[in-house]
């Protein structure tokens, strides 16, 4: 699958460790449960949203969970079958 960016983006405002599944955002507007996100080289899927905290399934679509520093770019992506 080839992920393609679909427009909404933000940055991380906290360090995200390899095993962490919760990601706090300043605003979760524009994000939905089931969305795929690209954070640097990792693809994640949103499994739940409560207020501005996303719960993530890490390392999907053949990517591996990795650490992400503060201010890492986050983009919503739409995987396209190849």
C-alpha positions as CSV (number, residue, x, y, z in Angstrom):
1,X,0.0,0.0,0.0
2,X,1.2,3.5,-0.8
3,X,0.0,6.1,1.8
4,X,-1.0,9.4,0.3
5,X,-1.4,12.6,2.3
6,X,-5.0,13.9,2.4
7,X,-4.5,17.4,3.9
8,X,-4.9,17.6,7.7
9,X,-1.7,17.9,9.5
10,X,-0.2,19.0,12.9
11,X,2.9,18.3,15.0
12,X,3.5,16.3,18.1
13,X,3.6,18.4,21.3
14,X,5.1,15.6,23.4
15,X,7.7,12.8,23.1
16,X,6.1,9.6,21.9
17,X,7.9,6.4,23.0
18,X,7.9,3.1,21.1
19,X,5.3,1.5,23.3
20,X,3.0,4.5,24.0
21,X,-0.4,4.4,22.4
22,X,-1.8,7.7,23.6
23,X,-1.0,11.0,21.8
24,X,-2.2,14.3,23.2
25,X,-2.8,17.0,20.6
26,X,-3.6,20.7,21.0
27,X,-6.8,20.0,19.0
28,X,-8.2,16.8,17.6
29,X,-10.5,18.7,15.1
30,X,-10.3,17.1,11.7
31,X,-9.2,13.7,13.0
32,X,-11.5,10.7,13.2
33,X,-11.5,7.2,14.6
34,X,-10.1,4.9,11.8
35,X,-7.9,7.5,10.2
36,X,-4.4,6.5,9.3
37,X,-1.6,8.9,10.3
38,X,2.0,9.2,9.2
39,X,4.4,10.3,11.9
40,X,7.8,10.5,10.3
41,X,8.3,7.0,8.8
42,X,5.7,5.3,11.0
43,X,2.0,4.7,10.0
44,X,-0.5,4.5,12.9
45,X,-4.2,4.1,13.0
46,X,-6.5,6.1,15.4
47,X,-8.6,3.6,17.4
48,X,-10.3,6.1,19.8
49,X,-10.5,9.8,20.4
50,X,-11.4,11.3,23.8
51,X,-11.2,15.1,23.9
52,X,-7.8,15.9,22.4
53,X,-6.2,12.5,23.1
54,X,-5.8,10.0,20.3
55,X,-5.4,6.3,21.0
56,X,-3.2,4.7,18.4
57,X,-2.5,1.3,16.9
58,X,1.2,1.6,16.3
59,X,3.3,0.4,13.4
60,X,0.6,-0.5,10.8
61,X,0.9,-1.2,7.1
62,X,4.4,-2.7,7.4
63,X,5.9,0.1,9.4
64,X,7.6,-0.3,12.8
65,X,6.8,1.6,16.0
66,X,9.6,4.1,16.7
67,X,10.2,7.0,19.0
68,X,9.0,10.5,17.9
69,X,10.4,13.7,19.3
70,X,8.4,16.9,20.1
71,X,7.4,18.8,16.9
72,X,7.4,15.7,14.7
73,X,5.1,16.2,11.7
74,X,1.7,14.3,11.7
75,X,-0.3,13.9,8.5
76,X,-3.5,12.1,7.8
77,X,-2.9,9.6,5.0
78,X,-5.1,7.5,2.9
79,X,-3.5,4.1,2.0
80,X,-4.0,3.2,-1.6
81,X,-3.8,-0.5,-2.6
82,X,-1.0,-1.3,-5.1
